[in-house]
Amino acid sequence: MKHEAILEELEAAASALSVKVSYESLQAIMGAGGLCRVRGEHRIIIDKRAQVGERVATLAQSLAKFDLSGVELSPAVRDLVRHYALRRAS
């Protein structure tokens, strides 16, 4: 599966969870972005200069913190998110 297709699927999953995804200019010291709360709502902010692979990693890592059991995901994308969830747990 291509990174672009994975990115689209992850963005759709975030939308299904009512998590806003935005691409903004971030300073290098902030990294590629991540999950935060803005006015009580979850938001994933990603550096707009990040490569597609970095965007995928940031989104998958952020979404690994949510219950995705009710979200439709392809097996490959579900495995990717599960990978980040397991890394977080260890």
C-alpha positions as CSV (number, residue, x, y, z in Angstrom):
1,M,0.0,0.0,0.0
2,K,1.4,3.4,-0.9
3,H,2.1,6.1,1.7
4,E,-0.4,8.5,0.1
5,A,-3.2,5.9,0.3
6,I,-2.3,5.2,4.0
7,L,-2.3,8.9,4.8
8,E,-5.8,9.3,3.3
9,E,-7.1,6.4,5.3
10,L,-5.5,7.7,8.5
11,E,-7.0,11.2,7.9
12,A,-10.4,9.6,7.3
13,A,-10.1,7.7,10.6
14,A,-9.2,10.9,12.4
15,S,-12.3,12.5,10.9
16,A,-14.5,9.6,12.0
17,L,-13.2,10.1,15.5
18,S,-13.9,13.9,15.3
19,V,-10.1,14.6,15.6
20,K,-9.1,17.6,13.5
21,V,-5.9,17.1,11.4
22,S,-4.0,20.2,10.3
23,Y,-0.7,20.8,8.5
24,E,1.2,23.8,9.8
25,S,4.7,25.2,9.9
26,L,6.4,23.9,13.0
27,Q,9.8,24.7,14.3
28,A,12.4,22.0,14.0
29,I,12.6,21.7,17.8
30,M,9.0,20.6,17.9
31,G,9.5,17.6,15.6
32,A,7.1,16.4,13.0
33,G,4.0,17.2,15.2
34,G,1.6,15.1,17.2
35,L,-1.6,14.9,19.2
36,C,-2.8,17.7,21.4
37,R,-5.9,19.2,22.9
38,V,-7.2,22.6,21.8
39,R,-10.1,24.1,23.7
40,G,-11.0,20.6,24.9
41,E,-11.0,18.9,21.5
42,H,-8.3,16.5,20.2
43,R,-6.2,17.8,17.3
44,I,-3.3,16.3,15.4
45,I,-0.9,19.0,14.1
46,I,1.7,17.9,11.5
47,D,4.5,19.9,10.1
48,K,3.5,20.8,6.5
49,R,7.1,20.3,5.4
50,A,7.2,16.7,6.6
51,Q,7.5,14.0,4.0
52,V,4.6,11.7,3.4
53,G,6.2,8.9,5.4
54,E,6.7,11.2,8.4
55,R,3.1,12.3,8.1
56,V,1.9,8.7,8.1
57,A,4.0,7.9,11.2
58,T,2.8,11.0,13.1
59,L,-0.9,10.2,12.3
60,A,-0.6,6.5,13.1
61,Q,1.3,7.2,16.4
62,S,-1.4,9.8,17.4
63,L,-4.3,7.6,16.5
64,A,-2.8,4.7,18.4
65,K,-4.0,6.5,21.5
66,F,-7.7,6.1,20.5
67,D,-10.1,3.1,20.4
68,L,-10.4,2.4,16.7
69,S,-12.6,-0.7,17.0
70,G,-15.5,1.1,15.5
71,V,-13.5,2.7,12.7
72,E,-13.2,1.0,9.3
73,L,-9.5,0.5,8.5
74,S,-7.7,-1.8,6.0
75,P,-5.8,-4.6,7.6
76,A,-2.5,-2.9,6.7
77,V,-3.4,0.4,8.3
78,R,-4.8,-1.3,11.4
79,D,-1.6,-3.2,11.8
80,L,0.4,0.0,11.4
81,V,-1.6,1.7,14.1
82,R,-1.4,-1.4,16.3
83,H,2.4,-1.3,15.9
84,Y,2.6,2.2,17.4
85,A,0.2,1.2,20.2
86,L,2.4,-1.7,21.1
87,R,5.5,0.5,21.1
88,R,3.8,3.0,23.4
89,A,2.8,0.2,25.8
90,S,6.3,-1.2,26.1
